[in-house]
Amino acid sequence: MRAKLSACIIPVDAEVSRLFARQFINKLFENAAFREEFELVKKEWAEKVRKAVKIWRMCYKQCSALNLKQQSLYWSKRFPIKSL
């Protein structure tokens, strides 16, 4: 009985979800308004990445002259870990 069931081609939930997601994304990109908005979001995120890289480089240059203890103190002040 088990061999007969395994021979059937039944998509699992993950496969069905993947297919649905692909179809959903394809439908979104058929919409011209969505594509325009998507391009704006891509530009916005590219700018955020540029700013983050700029900050990272600045911090890296400042920390490169410090020893490890000073570096950890610097980063903990710059990005404090908030307890839950």
Secondary structure, DSSP 8 states (H G I E B T S, - for coil): -HHHHHHS----HHHHHHHHHHHHHHHHHH-HHHHHHHHHHHHHHHHHHHHHHHHHHHHHHHHHTS-HHHHHHHHHHHS-----
